[in-house]
Amino acid sequence: MTGRSLPFDPIERAAELWAERVGPAETMAAVTSVMRVQQIVQSAVDGALRPHRLTFARYEALVLLTFSRQGSLPMRVMGERLQLHPTSVTNIVDRLEADGLVVRAPHPTDRRTTLVAITDDGRTRMKAATEAVTDANFGLAGLTSRQTEQLTELLSKVRKATGDFES
């Protein structure tokens, strides 16, 4: 962002021009809006997490571990839940482990499986980071609670239609 607001909505203007020159503009305007809002949300979340020395991916991993019953999960399960390639999970865990926020441990019954467990420092950092991102409303300024729910419902339809999940 340049630091100043435009006197008009550039996406709305682009949609008008699209409609004149190409055809129906609803989908183009929606996608362009989603992409712009993604930039806004990412900037807000990154800004909230930066003082806690976390990226969103590492923050998500810590949250996932705190949501687990034992505070630990197999790396494979983490990848499935976070919808990440195993290489990405390994990188995230490497960084969290280097910061003392998680530890790797052998699975008690499956020698082929490595568990990732959140440490007390990881829980403390995750809690502080959660306060920061919730204070920033995850970057979704301007929406009511109901509008946020509606947005999630709408976006889940796209996710489901593309095979992101089944139910």
Residue pairs with C-beta under 8 A, 6 or more apart in sequence:
1 40
1 43
11 29
11 32
11 33
11 36
12 29
14 25
14 28
14 29
14 32
15 25
15 26
15 28
15 29
15 32
16 25
18 25
18 28
18 29
19 25
22 28
40 139
41 138
41 139
41 140
42 56
42 139
43 139
44 136
44 137
44 138
44 139
44 141
45 56
45 133
45 136
45 138
45 139
46 55
46 56
47 136
48 129
48 132
48 133
48 135
48 136
49 55
49 56
49 59
49 129
49 132
49 133
51 132
52 59
52 125
52 128
52 129
52 132
53 99
53 125
54 62
54 125
54 129
57 82
57 84
57 88
57 92
58 92
58 95
58 96
58 101
59 126
59 129
59 133
60 82
61 78
61 82
61 89
61 92
61 93
61 96
61 102
61 116
62 96
62 101
62 102
62 118
62 122
62 123
62 125
62 126
62 129
63 126
63 130
64 73
64 78
64 81
64 82
65 71
65 72
65 73
65 78
65 102
65 116
65 117
65 118
65 122
66 118
66 123
66 126
70 117
71 117
71 118
71 123
72 105
72 115
72 116
72 117
72 118
73 81
73 115
73 116
74 107
74 113
74 114
74 115
74 116
75 86
75 89
75 90
75 93
75 113
75 114
75 115
75 116
76 86
76 113
78 84
78 89
78 93
78 116
79 85
79 86
79 88
79 89
82 89
83 164
84 92
93 102
93 104
93 116
96 102
96 116
96 122
97 103
97 104
99 121
100 119
100 121
100 122
101 118
101 119
101 121
101 122
101 125
101 126
102 116
102 117
102 118
102 119
102 122
103 116
103 117
103 119
104 114
104 115
104 116
104 117
105 114
105 115
105 116
105 117
106 113
106 114
106 115
107 113
107 114
107 115
118 126
140 148
140 151
143 151
159 165
160 166
